[in-house]
Amino acid sequence: MLDRRLRASVERGLRPVGSSIRRTGITADHLTLAGLVMAVAAAVAIANGAFQLGLLLLALTALPDLLDGAVAKASGTASPRGAFFDSVVDRVTDALLLGGVAWYLAGDGGRVAVLPLVVLAASMLISYERAKAESLGFSARGGLMERAERLVMLGLGLLFETLLVPILWLMLALTCVTAVQRFAGVWRQASAPGPVMGTGRWRARRVARVTERARRRRVRSRRR
């Protein structure tokens, strides 16, 4: 939800910052790796109950994630490779942060330590839905609980420790709702008539197959 509403304006505002960083020689990949290092540190802090430090490191983890795209665009190095690298690091970061929360809760005993891992599983599901939908030429963006909202709510849980577990339950509920929203959206797109369904990469692959079959028929007819 925040991603859809704020991304365009945030990217415009960060363009001058991205240009300034580019001139220092720092690349988008450097920033992505810096965010990953911060995530490791944040996970260790959270696992050991240092929530204030974990919150600070969580904010530092999100900062490179905001800037790497701006630097890539300012330097003209935006590419599918960079987008793939950034997406994989985002998933690793999510696993580290929620894994740190699970480690902390496991120290108190009880089944509540499983809760962050269930939130992680649900978040991976909505990420998979988007990736799979886009590979088929559909759109699966949006929803109540995207990555930005999850990071904000996790930050609130670290800020107010007594609310951590209730916030995790709320994150789980909203993440599941988002998974259903994305599934329903893609299902509607995939069930639409042919012209709507045949868009994007799915249509490109279909055209390529038809073109290849036509070429082979021409080759066979010449041989005859």
Backbone as ProteinMPNN parsed JSONL, in Angstrom:
{"seq_chain_A": "MLDRRLRASVERGLRPVGSSIRRTGITADHLTLAGLVMAVAAAVAIANGAFQLGLLLLALTALPDLLDGAVAKASGTASPRGAFFDSVVDRVTDALLLGGVAWYLAGDGGRVAVLPLVVLAASMLISYERAKAESLGFSARGGLMERAERLVMLGLGLLFETLLVPILWLMLALTCVTAVQRFAGVWRQASAPGPVMGTGRWRARRVARVTERARRRRVRSRRR", "coords_chain_A": {"N_chain_A": [[0.832, -1.202, 0.0], [1.829, 1.329, 0.948], [4.013, 1.327, -0.745], [2.883, 1.517, -3.292], [1.62, 4.013, -3.184], [3.552, 5.893, -2.411], [6.001, 5.415, -3.649], [6.676, 6.581, -6.194], [6.844, 9.38, -5.661], [8.798, 9.373, -3.668], [10.992, 8.337, -5.059], [11.422, 10.404, -6.903], [12.17, 12.446, -5.159], [14.565, 11.439, -4.21], [16.333, 11.449, -6.297], [18.302, 13.616, -6.625], [19.926, 12.973, -4.423], [20.778, 10.414, -5.086], [22.335, 11.028, -7.343], [24.386, 12.492, -6.149], [25.557, 10.553, -4.48], [26.432, 8.759, -6.412], [28.557, 10.125, -7.576], [30.535, 9.777, -5.721], [31.534, 7.313, -6.191], [30.318, 5.132, -5.139], [28.338, 2.326, -5.697], [25.099, 0.988, -6.707], [24.976, -1.697, -6.002], [26.822, -1.782, -3.922], [25.422, -0.372, -1.956], [23.248, -2.057, -1.597], [24.511, -4.314, -0.519], [25.486, -3.139, 1.821], [23.112, -2.677, 3.18], [22.394, -5.323, 3.672], [24.418, -6.124, 5.443], [23.809, -4.459, 7.605], [21.358, -5.563, 8.254], [22.081, -8.082, 9.204], [23.451, -7.303, 11.525], [21.331, -6.049, 12.868], [19.611, -8.224, 13.275], [21.137, -9.788, 15.043], [21.257, -8.057, 17.243], [18.526, -7.848, 17.931], [17.962, -10.532, 18.518], [19.339, -10.793, 20.87], [17.945, -9.228, 22.59], [18.426, -6.497, 22.577], [16.672, -4.153, 21.869], [16.436, -1.386, 21.286], [18.849, -0.757, 20.016], [18.518, -2.576, 17.945], [16.336, -1.418, 16.633], [17.458, 0.973, 15.7], [19.388, -0.074, 13.935], [17.671, -1.376, 12.217], [16.438, 0.789, 10.953], [18.7, 1.774, 9.65], [19.104, -0.327, 7.961], [16.961, -0.099, 6.206], [17.526, 2.268, 4.905], [19.696, 2.087, 2.866], [18.249, 0.475, 1.134], [16.36, 2.167, 0.157], [17.934, 3.93, -1.25], [19.483, 2.581, -3.159], [18.183, 2.092, -5.596], [17.858, 4.716, -6.551], [20.518, 5.477, -6.944], [21.29, 3.626, -8.901], [19.682, 4.43, -11.063], [20.574, 7.052, -11.404], [23.176, 6.648, -12.218], [22.822, 5.257, -14.501], [22.899, 2.515, -14.46], [20.884, 0.779, -13.913], [19.423, -2.386, -14.075], [18.198, -5.675, -15.067], [19.747, -7.567, -13.691], [20.626, -6.167, -11.412], [18.145, -5.608, -10.246], [17.278, -8.19, -9.673], [19.251, -9.005, -7.826], [18.794, -7.156, -5.752], [16.187, -7.88, -5.012], [16.548, -10.503, -4.061], [18.237, -10.026, -1.871], [16.502, -8.533, -0.296], [14.668, -10.533, 0.485], [16.375, -12.178, 1.989], [17.049, -10.386, 3.999], [14.558, -10.001, 5.259], [14.228, -12.584, 6.298], [16.375, -12.708, 8.098], [15.751, -10.655, 9.976], [13.196, -11.378, 11.065], [13.914, -13.881, 11.9], [15.692, -13.213, 13.925], [13.899, -12.11, 15.768], [12.398, -14.403, 16.346], [14.366, -15.969, 17.584], [14.823, -14.475, 19.872], [12.303, -14.632, 21.165], [12.211, -17.339, 21.592], [13.796, -17.685, 23.768], [12.187, -17.253, 25.951], [10.704, -19.476, 26.016], [7.913, -21.631, 25.069], [5.366, -21.682, 22.485], [5.16, -19.347, 21.109], [7.415, -18.464, 19.874], [7.374, -19.478, 17.36], [5.766, -17.836, 15.925], [6.947, -15.469, 14.592], [8.212, -16.833, 12.493], [6.089, -17.894, 11.095], [4.945, -15.541, 10.181], [7.028, -14.785, 8.501], [6.897, -16.858, 6.599], [4.393, -16.306, 5.429], [4.92, -13.785, 4.359], [6.86, -14.431, 2.474], [5.251, -15.841, 0.76], [3.564, -13.866, -0.4], [5.485, -12.426, -1.743], [6.337, -14.344, -3.566], [3.974, -14.677, -5.03], [3.802, -12.234, -6.381], [6.182, -12.322, -7.929], [5.775, -14.632, -9.515], [3.403, -13.959, -10.824], [4.224, -11.726, -12.346], [6.066, -12.964, -13.999], [4.379, -14.283, -15.672], [3.173, -12.288, -17.0], [1.279, -10.78, -15.66], [-0.029, -8.544, -13.089], [0.768, -8.167, -9.68], [0.86, -6.373, -7.568], [0.573, -4.3, -4.599], [-1.745, -4.299, -1.766], [-2.574, -4.787, 1.726], [-0.427, -5.264, 3.452], [2.495, -4.849, 2.588], [6.077, -4.992, 1.998], [7.196, -2.606, 3.043], [5.286, -1.818, 4.956], [5.508, -3.991, 6.704], [8.089, -3.68, 7.741], [7.811, -1.237, 9.057], [5.901, -1.883, 11.025], [7.289, -3.869, 12.41], [9.302, -2.293, 13.428], [7.781, -0.737, 15.206], [7.1, -2.733, 17.011], [9.586, -3.26, 18.11], [10.08, -0.84, 19.301], [8.08, -0.603, 21.219], [8.175, -2.855, 23.39], [6.416, -4.465, 24.868], [4.308, -4.715, 23.187], [5.12, -6.311, 21.153], [4.483, -9.063, 20.52], [1.587, -8.951, 20.112], [1.671, -7.216, 17.877], [3.001, -8.793, 16.022], [1.068, -10.783, 15.628], [-0.897, -9.202, 14.421], [0.507, -8.425, 12.118], [0.71, -10.939, 10.897], [-2.0, -11.53, 10.35], [-2.719, -9.426, 8.572], [-0.866, -9.825, 6.561], [-1.662, -12.294, 5.566], [-4.157, -11.548, 4.58], [-3.284, -9.852, 2.545], [-2.029, -11.735, 0.897], [-4.259, -13.162, -0.005], [-5.581, -11.09, -1.334], [-3.791, -10.548, -3.448], [-3.759, -13.006, -4.752], [-6.422, -13.196, -5.575], [-6.535, -10.987, -7.288], [-4.719, -11.659, -9.37], [-5.951, -13.981, -10.235], [-8.31, -12.98, -11.32], [-7.259, -11.504, -13.463], [-6.062, -13.565, -14.948], [-8.287, -14.969, -15.662], [-9.57, -13.417, -17.421], [-10.83, -12.395, -20.734], [-9.198, -13.376, -23.856], [-7.621, -11.101, -25.1], [-6.911, -9.567, -22.839], [-5.628, -11.371, -21.263], [-3.473, -12.12, -22.809], [-0.946, -10.556, -22.41], [2.112, -8.723, -21.786], [4.962, -10.597, -20.708], [3.976, -13.179, -21.057], [2.48, -12.985, -23.406], [4.529, -12.249, -25.147], [6.137, -14.549, -25.168], [4.313, -16.336, -26.29], [3.904, -15.241, -28.847], [6.475, -15.545, -29.808], [6.677, -18.337, -29.923], [4.717, -18.943, -31.85], [5.789, -17.603, -34.044], [8.168, -19.028, -34.381], [7.168, -21.579, -35.056], [5.968, -20.955, -37.49], [8.221, -20.244, -38.978], [9.574, -22.681, -39.089], [7.763, -24.146, -40.624], [7.982, -22.809, -43.075], [10.621, -23.381, -43.703], [10.476, -26.177, -44.048], [8.748, -26.308, -46.248], [10.308, -25.157, -48.236], [12.316, -27.041, -48.518], [10.949, -29.092, -49.657]], "CA_chain_A": [[0.0, 0.0, 0.0], [2.733, 2.47, 0.966], [4.854, 1.241, -1.93], [2.126, 1.992, -4.448], [1.248, 5.416, -3.04], [4.661, 6.803, -2.123], [7.25, 5.092, -4.342], [7.005, 7.534, -7.262], [7.272, 10.646, -5.076], [10.064, 9.148, -2.96], [12.054, 8.196, -6.064], [11.714, 11.744, -7.428], [12.893, 13.197, -4.141], [15.892, 10.862, -3.975], [17.193, 11.554, -7.481], [19.523, 14.399, -6.365], [20.762, 12.225, -3.49], [21.395, 9.342, -5.86], [23.39, 11.609, -8.179], [25.51, 12.85, -5.274], [26.229, 9.316, -4.065], [27.089, 8.175, -7.58], [29.816, 10.82, -7.81], [31.537, 9.29, -4.77], [32.011, 6.009, -6.636], [29.512, 4.078, -4.521], [27.365, 1.782, -6.647], [23.858, 0.462, -6.13], [25.287, -2.986, -5.382], [27.464, -1.488, -2.633], [24.381, 0.003, -1.007], [22.469, -3.264, -1.299], [25.32, -5.119, 0.402], [25.519, -2.442, 3.109], [21.839, -2.972, 3.835], [22.44, -6.7, 4.155], [25.271, -6.138, 6.636], [23.029, -3.848, 8.672], [20.313, -6.512, 8.637], [22.727, -9.087, 10.05], [23.68, -6.68, 12.827], [20.03, -5.845, 13.511], [19.107, -9.528, 13.715], [21.898, -10.179, 16.235], [20.818, -7.194, 18.345], [17.176, -8.246, 18.318], [18.027, -11.859, 19.135], [19.887, -10.645, 22.224], [17.075, -8.364, 23.38], [18.812, -5.087, 22.493], [15.67, -3.68, 20.917], [16.699, -0.014, 20.848], [19.902, -0.867, 19.006], [17.915, -3.257, 16.806], [15.499, -0.453, 15.913], [18.369, 1.861, 14.975], [19.963, -0.824, 12.816], [16.582, -1.62, 11.265], [16.325, 2.009, 10.147], [19.872, 1.833, 8.78], [18.906, -1.357, 6.939], [15.999, 0.389, 5.214], [18.05, 3.425, 4.17], [20.304, 1.692, 1.58], [17.217, -0.096, 0.272], [15.714, 3.299, -0.507], [18.874, 4.694, -2.069], [20.171, 1.837, -4.216], [17.501, 2.327, -6.87], [18.16, 6.076, -7.006], [21.894, 5.487, -7.445], [21.31, 2.873, -10.155], [19.092, 5.245, -12.119], [21.422, 8.218, -11.634], [24.392, 6.219, -12.91], [22.458, 4.548, -15.715], [23.266, 1.097, -14.325], [19.713, -0.036, -13.573], [19.408, -3.553, -14.952], [17.534, -6.844, -14.475], [20.647, -8.2, -12.73], [20.556, -5.413, -10.171], [16.818, -5.798, -9.661], [17.27, -9.545, -9.112], [20.11, -8.988, -6.639], [18.098, -6.399, -4.719], [15.036, -8.65, -4.549], [17.033, -11.625, -3.25], [18.723, -9.477, -0.601], [15.311, -8.18, 0.489], [14.137, -11.75, 1.105], [17.33, -12.588, 3.017], [16.902, -9.428, 5.094], [13.328, -10.355, 5.981], [14.478, -13.816, 7.054], [17.274, -12.385, 9.209], [15.073, -9.848, 10.993], [12.183, -12.176, 11.755], [14.637, -14.942, 12.583], [16.181, -12.633, 15.176], [12.755, -12.017, 16.692], [12.083, -15.767, 16.774], [15.417, -16.383, 18.524], [14.573, -13.78, 21.141], [11.109, -15.183, 21.803], [12.495, -18.72, 22.003], [14.419, -17.652, 25.088], [11.139, -17.284, 26.972], [9.987, -20.741, 25.917], [6.559, -21.551, 24.519], [5.2, -21.781, 21.038], [5.079, -18.027, 20.491], [8.618, -18.26, 19.072], [7.077, -19.893, 15.985], [4.96, -16.791, 15.29], [7.687, -14.713, 13.563], [8.503, -17.689, 11.345], [4.85, -17.973, 10.309], [4.873, -14.247, 9.486], [8.012, -14.86, 7.418], [6.36, -17.734, 5.554], [3.321, -15.587, 4.739], [5.528, -12.704, 3.572], [7.484, -15.063, 1.309], [4.169, -16.214, -0.152], [3.116, -12.723, -1.199], [6.578, -12.107, -2.664], [6.283, -15.34, -4.646], [2.813, -14.38, -5.866], [4.147, -11.13, -7.277], [7.188, -12.764, -8.893], [5.174, -15.569, -10.452], [2.438, -13.235, -11.656], [4.935, -10.907, -13.317], [6.68, -13.845, -14.991], [3.305, -14.679, -16.583], [2.64, -11.1, -17.647], [0.222, -10.173, -14.867], [0.414, -7.65, -12.024], [0.344, -8.596, -8.337], [1.32, -5.369, -6.615], [-0.421, -3.763, -3.681], [-2.178, -5.079, -0.616], [-2.521, -4.084, 3.011], [0.805, -5.493, 4.201], [3.67, -5.073, 1.762], [7.328, -5.028, 2.766], [7.369, -1.365, 3.787], [4.421, -1.871, 6.141], [6.04, -4.977, 7.641], [9.241, -3.094, 8.42], [7.308, -0.209, 9.973], [5.26, -2.536, 12.161], [8.341, -4.502, 13.196], [9.928, -1.202, 14.176], [6.903, -0.402, 16.328], [7.234, -3.792, 17.991], [10.861, -3.079, 18.806], [9.988, 0.378, 20.109], [7.2, -0.912, 22.355], [8.441, -4.286, 23.543], [5.251, -5.184, 25.374], [3.359, -4.897, 22.08], [5.769, -7.047, 20.07], [3.723, -10.251, 20.129], [0.343, -8.541, 19.435], [1.974, -6.656, 16.564], [3.291, -9.926, 15.151], [-0.221, -11.382, 15.256], [-1.532, -8.299, 13.46], [1.252, -8.571, 10.876], [0.331, -12.212, 10.28], [-3.357, -11.423, 9.818], [-2.739, -8.534, 7.414], [-0.08, -10.446, 5.493], [-2.53, -13.31, 4.963], [-5.149, -10.817, 3.784], [-2.584, -9.405, 1.335], [-1.848, -12.909, 0.034], [-5.554, -13.432, -0.632], [-5.835, -10.0, -2.274], [-2.968, -10.732, -4.648], [-4.231, -14.208, -5.448], [-7.684, -12.865, -6.247], [-6.256, -10.07, -8.386], [-4.121, -12.397, -10.48], [-6.963, -14.917, -10.727], [-9.205, -12.219, -12.2], [-6.532, -11.196, -14.693], [-5.858, -14.797, -15.715], [-9.588, -15.461, -16.123], [-10.13, -12.446, -18.353], [-10.784, -12.828, -22.135], [-7.892, -13.498, -24.484], [-6.803, -9.902, -25.275], [-6.352, -9.114, -21.573], [-4.736, -12.404, -20.756], [-2.26, -12.198, -23.608], [-0.161, -9.352, -22.25], [3.394, -8.852, -21.113], [5.9, -11.661, -21.08], [3.215, -14.337, -21.53], [2.16, -12.748, -24.814], [5.769, -12.263, -25.915], [6.528, -15.938, -25.367], [3.371, -16.969, -27.21], [4.213, -14.75, -30.188], [7.737, -16.166, -30.212], [6.416, -19.734, -30.296], [3.989, -18.949, -33.122], [6.743, -17.205, -35.081], [9.092, -20.141, -34.603], [6.46, -22.635, -35.793], [5.801, -20.493, -38.864], [9.527, -20.323, -39.635], [9.859, -24.083, -39.38], [6.916, -24.575, -41.749], [8.55, -22.252, -44.298], [11.83, -24.148, -44.015], [10.083, -27.489, -44.58], [8.166, -26.149, -47.576], [11.404, -24.904, -49.192], [13.018, -28.282, -48.732], [10.147, -29.899, -50.584]], "C_chain_A": [[0.87, 1.257, 0.0], [3.599, 2.502, -0.283], [4.142, 1.836, -3.132], [1.882, 3.493, -4.369], [2.443, 6.357, -2.97], [5.891, 6.58, -2.978], [7.626, 6.157, -5.362], [7.531, 8.847, -6.681], [8.602, 10.503, -4.345], [11.211, 9.046, -3.955], [12.415, 9.546, -6.67], [12.531, 12.545, -6.433], [14.318, 12.713, -3.929], [16.829, 10.98, -5.171], [18.434, 12.418, -7.236], [20.476, 13.682, -5.416], [21.494, 11.103, -4.218], [22.524, 9.853, -6.737], [24.615, 11.96, -7.35], [26.287, 11.612, -4.837], [26.995, 8.699, -5.215], [28.452, 8.804, -7.81], [30.913, 10.397, -6.842], [32.124, 7.945, -5.183], [31.258, 4.845, -6.018], [28.45, 3.629, -5.51], [26.111, 1.299, -5.915], [24.106, -0.867, -5.431], [25.97, -2.797, -4.03], [26.417, -1.164, -1.573], [23.538, -1.209, -0.627], [23.212, -4.153, -0.316], [25.409, -4.469, 1.781], [24.231, -2.687, 3.887], [21.799, -4.377, 4.397], [23.292, -6.816, 5.42], [24.526, -5.55, 7.827], [21.941, -4.801, 9.167], [20.882, -7.614, 9.528], [22.943, -8.531, 11.453], [22.371, -6.477, 13.581], [19.475, -7.152, 14.041], [19.821, -9.997, 14.976], [21.449, -9.362, 17.442], [19.436, -7.601, 18.842], [17.183, -9.585, 19.036], [18.516, -11.792, 20.575], [19.1, -9.661, 23.083], [17.453, -6.898, 23.388], [17.906, -4.395, 21.473], [15.934, -2.258, 20.432], [17.793, 0.012, 19.782], [19.356, -1.55, 17.755], [17.063, -2.319, 15.975], [16.359, 0.506, 15.103], [18.95, 1.163, 13.753], [18.912, -1.174, 11.773], [16.395, -0.413, 10.357], [17.502, 2.13, 9.179], [19.812, 0.772, 7.688], [17.996, -0.854, 5.818], [16.574, 1.512, 4.359], [18.746, 3.037, 2.863], [19.287, 1.118, 0.6], [16.463, 1.005, -0.469], [16.627, 3.945, -1.537], [19.455, 3.918, -3.238], [19.524, 2.027, -5.591], [17.806, 3.699, -7.437], [19.565, 6.158, -7.584], [21.985, 4.766, -8.782], [20.762, 3.708, -11.312], [19.966, 6.447, -12.442], [22.67, 7.858, -12.426], [24.101, 5.488, -14.212], [22.796, 3.071, -15.68], [22.087, 0.233, -13.9], [19.578, -1.173, -14.574], [18.62, -4.669, -14.299], [18.417, -7.543, -13.442], [20.587, -7.502, -11.38], [19.221, -5.582, -9.473], [16.706, -7.175, -9.014], [18.077, -9.598, -7.814], [19.406, -8.291, -5.471], [16.932, -7.192, -4.142], [15.466, -9.815, -3.663], [17.512, -11.136, -1.89], [17.559, -9.055, 0.29], [14.737, -9.406, 1.202], [15.062, -12.249, 2.22], [17.21, -11.683, 4.242], [15.667, -9.729, 5.928], [13.545, -11.582, 6.858], [15.368, -13.547, 8.268], [16.535, -11.664, 10.331], [14.052, -10.668, 11.774], [12.811, -13.388, 12.444], [15.212, -14.458, 13.901], [15.081, -12.504, 16.211], [12.401, -13.404, 17.23], [13.102, -16.268, 17.801], [15.193, -15.762, 19.889], [13.388, -14.401, 21.872], [11.324, -16.617, 22.271], [13.139, -18.773, 23.378], [13.42, -17.693, 26.214], [10.385, -18.599, 26.972], [8.606, -20.543, 25.315], [6.543, -21.525, 23.01], [5.179, -20.428, 20.343], [6.303, -17.753, 19.625], [8.392, -18.653, 17.615], [6.38, -18.765, 15.219], [5.747, -15.977, 14.266], [7.994, -15.536, 12.321], [7.27, -17.873, 10.473], [4.638, -16.672, 9.54], [5.825, -14.245, 8.297], [7.488, -15.713, 6.271], [5.273, -17.029, 4.749], [3.889, -14.468, 3.866], [6.231, -13.258, 2.338], [6.427, -15.458, 0.277], [3.739, -15.036, -1.013], [4.22, -12.259, -2.159], [6.575, -13.067, -3.843], [5.114, -15.048, -5.583], [3.133, -13.27, -6.857], [5.132, -11.583, -8.348], [6.585, -13.686, -9.943], [4.193, -14.866, -11.375], [3.154, -12.416, -12.728], [5.626, -11.752, -14.372], [5.657, -14.308, -16.025], [2.663, -13.489, -17.29], [1.51, -10.429, -16.913], [0.82, -9.261, -13.795], [-0.119, -8.144, -10.687], [0.896, -7.644, -7.284], [0.202, -5.003, -5.647], [-0.793, -4.728, -2.577], [-1.964, -4.312, 0.673], [-1.166, -4.177, 3.685], [1.939, -5.875, 3.251], [4.922, -4.945, 2.629], [7.523, -3.759, 3.596], [6.533, -1.365, 5.069], [4.956, -2.868, 7.174], [7.22, -4.408, 8.421], [8.804, -2.024, 9.429], [6.701, -0.851, 11.222], [6.274, -3.273, 13.027], [9.082, -3.454, 14.022], [9.097, -0.776, 15.372], [6.992, -1.462, 17.423], [8.522, -3.7, 18.778], [10.829, -1.858, 19.716], [9.153, 0.155, 21.358], [7.235, -2.417, 22.581], [7.22, -5.074, 23.996], [4.22, -5.465, 24.276], [3.924, -5.764, 20.97], [4.924, -8.228, 19.603], [2.368, -9.88, 19.508], [0.577, -7.968, 18.046], [2.306, -7.767, 15.577], [2.012, -10.635, 14.704], [-0.936, -10.521, 14.216], [-0.829, -8.375, 12.106], [0.858, -9.85, 10.144], [-1.04, -12.115, 9.631], [-3.382, -10.583, 8.541], [-1.926, -9.091, 6.25], [-0.903, -11.526, 4.791], [-3.616, -12.665, 4.106], [-4.521, -10.351, 2.469], [-2.371, -10.553, 0.364], [-3.138, -13.239, -0.701], [-5.879, -12.357, -1.667], [-5.056, -10.206, -3.575], [-3.427, -11.942, -5.451], [-5.497, -13.891, -6.224], [-7.443, -11.95, -7.439], [-5.672, -10.775, -9.598], [-5.129, -13.375, -11.079], [-7.925, -14.213, -11.681], [-8.514, -11.908, -13.523], [-6.376, -12.432, -15.574], [-7.157, -15.345, -16.277], [-10.232, -14.541, -17.14], [-10.06, -12.986, -19.777], [-9.381, -12.726, -22.714], [-7.073, -12.233, -24.602], [-6.178, -9.413, -23.984], [-5.328, -10.098, -21.061], [-3.413, -12.414, -21.514], [-1.45, -10.934, -23.558], [1.195, -9.694, -21.68], [4.229, -10.003, -21.637], [5.169, -12.884, -21.627], [2.901, -14.186, -23.009], [3.418, -12.807, -25.669], [6.229, -13.69, -26.181], [5.615, -16.639, -26.366], [3.641, -16.546, -28.647], [5.489, -15.4, -30.697], [7.523, -17.609, -30.653], [5.705, -19.818, -31.638], [4.924, -18.606, -34.265], [7.706, -18.33, -35.412], [8.422, -21.266, -35.377], [6.275, -22.242, -37.254], [7.122, -20.581, -39.629], [9.865, -21.756, -40.022], [9.021, -24.596, -40.545], [7.473, -24.051, -43.071], [9.795, -23.025, -44.72], [11.477, -25.497, -44.621], [9.528, -27.376, -45.998], [9.248, -25.874, -48.611], [12.149, -26.196, -49.513], [12.259, -29.197, -49.693], [10.293, -29.402, -52.029]], "O_chain_A": [[0.687, 2.145, -0.833], [3.888, 3.572, -0.819], [4.743, 2.582, -3.905], [1.933, 4.178, -5.391], [2.358, 7.499, -3.422], [6.754, 7.456, -3.042], [8.776, 6.596, -5.396], [8.542, 9.371, -7.148], [9.438, 11.405, -4.392], [12.283, 9.605, -3.726], [13.589, 9.812, -6.926], [13.473, 13.242, -6.811], [15.183, 13.484, -3.514], [18.007, 10.642, -5.062], [19.533, 12.001, -7.602], [21.693, 13.767, -5.576], [22.682, 10.875, -3.993], [23.556, 9.196, -6.867], [25.748, 11.755, -7.787], [27.518, 11.615, -4.824], [28.09, 8.171, -5.021], [29.399, 8.117, -8.191], [32.093, 10.629, -7.104], [33.102, 7.487, -4.593], [31.533, 3.69, -6.34], [27.745, 4.453, -6.093], [26.072, 1.216, -4.687], [23.515, -1.138, -4.386], [25.726, -3.563, -3.097], [26.511, -1.622, -0.435], [23.16, -1.367, 0.534], [22.612, -4.687, 0.617], [25.408, -5.165, 2.796], [24.257, -2.88, 5.102], [21.241, -4.607, 5.47], [22.926, -7.526, 6.356], [24.602, -6.083, 8.934], [21.64, -4.84, 10.36], [20.241, -8.031, 10.492], [22.656, -9.2, 12.446], [22.304, -6.704, 14.789], [18.925, -7.19, 15.142], [19.188, -10.542, 15.88], [21.28, -9.903, 18.535], [19.21, -7.687, 20.049], [16.495, -9.761, 20.041], [18.155, -12.63, 21.401], [19.536, -9.301, 24.177], [16.86, -6.119, 24.135], [18.327, -4.092, 20.356], [15.677, -1.956, 19.266], [17.679, 0.713, 18.776], [19.687, -1.157, 16.636], [17.061, -2.405, 14.747], [16.036, 0.818, 13.957], [19.0, 1.738, 12.666], [19.217, -1.261, 10.583], [16.217, -0.557, 9.147], [17.329, 2.536, 8.03], [20.395, 0.943, 6.617], [18.222, -1.139, 4.642], [16.159, 1.693, 3.214], [18.417, 3.609, 1.824], [19.44, 1.255, -0.614], [15.986, 0.799, -1.585], [16.168, 4.445, -2.563], [19.883, 4.524, -4.22], [20.21, 2.111, -6.609], [17.992, 3.851, -8.644], [19.786, 6.827, -8.594], [22.669, 5.228, -9.695], [21.316, 3.692, -12.412], [20.095, 6.829, -13.605], [23.167, 8.665, -13.212], [25.023, 5.136, -14.948], [22.963, 2.439, -16.723], [22.275, -0.934, -13.558], [19.614, -0.948, -15.784], [18.389, -4.627, -13.091], [17.917, -8.052, -12.439], [20.509, -8.149, -10.336], [19.166, -5.687, -8.248], [16.115, -7.318, -7.944], [17.628, -10.172, -6.822], [19.425, -8.782, -4.343], [16.709, -7.184, -2.931], [14.837, -10.09, -2.641], [17.225, -11.761, -0.869], [17.631, -9.208, 1.509], [14.365, -9.333, 2.374], [14.593, -12.689, 3.27], [17.262, -12.152, 5.379], [15.721, -9.713, 7.157], [13.109, -11.623, 8.009], [15.137, -14.1, 9.343], [16.677, -12.019, 11.502], [14.048, -10.652, 13.005], [12.296, -13.864, 13.456], [15.223, -15.196, 14.886], [15.301, -12.757, 17.396], [12.135, -13.564, 18.421], [12.732, -16.921, 18.777], [15.348, -16.413, 20.923], [13.468, -14.666, 23.071], [10.696, -17.061, 23.232], [13.043, -19.782, 24.076], [13.75, -18.118, 27.321], [9.524, -18.825, 27.823], [8.181, -19.412, 25.079], [7.574, -21.368, 22.354], [5.182, -20.366, 19.114], [6.249, -16.905, 18.735], [9.129, -18.215, 16.732], [6.407, -18.748, 13.988], [5.26, -15.8, 13.149], [8.033, -14.997, 11.215], [7.382, -17.994, 9.253], [4.204, -16.691, 8.388], [5.481, -13.765, 7.217], [7.617, -15.339, 5.105], [5.236, -17.142, 3.524], [3.398, -14.229, 2.763], [6.207, -12.635, 1.277], [6.677, -15.414, -0.927], [3.566, -15.183, -2.223], [3.934, -11.762, -3.248], [6.786, -12.658, -4.985], [5.254, -15.161, -6.801], [2.778, -13.356, -8.032], [4.957, -11.278, -9.528], [6.859, -13.534, -11.134], [4.155, -15.144, -12.574], [2.74, -12.412, -13.887], [5.764, -11.32, -15.517], [6.03, -14.685, -17.136], [1.731, -13.651, -18.077], [0.833, -9.576, -17.488], [2.038, -9.217, -13.619], [-1.292, -8.495, -10.563], [1.349, -8.079, -6.225], [-0.961, -5.352, -5.854], [-0.238, -5.821, -2.463], [-1.255, -3.306, 0.7], [-0.782, -3.267, 4.419], [2.297, -7.045, 3.121], [4.829, -4.808, 3.849], [7.971, -3.836, 4.74], [7.008, -0.963, 6.131], [4.87, -2.622, 8.377], [7.336, -4.63, 9.626], [9.365, -1.925, 10.52], [6.961, -0.41, 12.341], [6.136, -3.3, 14.25], [9.442, -3.699, 15.173], [9.641, -0.485, 16.437], [6.964, -1.142, 18.612], [8.559, -4.019, 19.966], [11.466, -1.84, 20.769], [9.479, 0.665, 22.43], [6.423, -3.158, 22.028], [7.008, -6.208, 23.566], [3.368, -6.342, 24.421], [3.272, -5.94, 19.941], [4.678, -8.374, 18.405], [2.017, -10.436, 18.467], [-0.218, -8.2, 17.135], [1.925, -7.686, 14.409], [1.888, -11.038, 13.548], [-1.507, -11.037, 13.255], [-1.486, -8.389, 11.065], [0.693, -9.85, 8.924], [-1.23, -12.56, 8.499], [-3.992, -10.976, 7.547], [-2.258, -8.857, 5.088], [-0.848, -11.657, 3.568], [-3.954, -13.172, 3.037], [-5.142, -10.441, 1.41], [-2.512, -10.382, -0.847], [-3.112, -13.56, -1.889], [-6.389, -12.662, -2.746], [-5.603, -10.053, -4.667], [-3.477, -11.901, -6.68], [-5.632, -14.267, -7.389], [-8.072, -12.113, -8.484], [-6.085, -10.515, -10.729], [-5.156, -13.573, -12.293], [-8.309, -14.764, -12.713], [-9.121, -12.035, -14.586], [-6.537, -12.36, -16.792], [-7.148, -16.097, -17.251], [-11.306, -14.836, -17.664], [-9.317, -13.934, -20.031], [-8.499, -12.082, -22.147], [-5.899, -12.259, -24.235], [-5.058, -8.902, -23.991], [-4.299, -9.72, -20.502], [-2.36, -12.682, -20.936], [-1.278, -10.284, -24.589], [1.416, -10.788, -21.161], [4.21, -10.337, -22.822], [5.658, -13.551, -22.539], [3.035, -15.137, -23.779], [3.397, -13.342, -26.778], [6.662, -14.01, -27.289], [6.073, -17.435, -27.186], [3.615, -17.372, -29.559], [5.584, -15.764, -31.869], [8.113, -18.057, -31.637], [6.042, -20.659, -32.471], [4.875, -19.227, -35.326], [8.025, -18.564, -36.578], [9.039, -21.852, -36.266], [6.404, -23.077, -38.15], [7.134, -20.953, -40.803], [10.368, -22.023, -41.113], [9.5, -25.385, -41.36], [7.446, -24.759, -44.078], [10.013, -23.295, -45.901], [12.098, -25.922, -45.594], [9.794, -28.227, -46.847], [9.125, -26.313, -49.754], [12.561, -26.415, -50.652], [12.856, -29.971, -50.441], [9.687, -29.966, -52.94]]}, "name": "protein", "num_of_chains": 1, "seq": "MLDRRLRASVERGLRPVGSSIRRTGITADHLTLAGLVMAVAAAVAIANGAFQLGLLLLALTALPDLLDGAVAKASGTASPRGAFFDSVVDRVTDALLLGGVAWYLAGDGGRVAVLPLVVLAASMLISYERAKAESLGFSARGGLMERAERLVMLGLGLLFETLLVPILWLMLALTCVTAVQRFAGVWRQASAPGPVMGTGRWRARRVARVTERARRRRVRSRRR"}
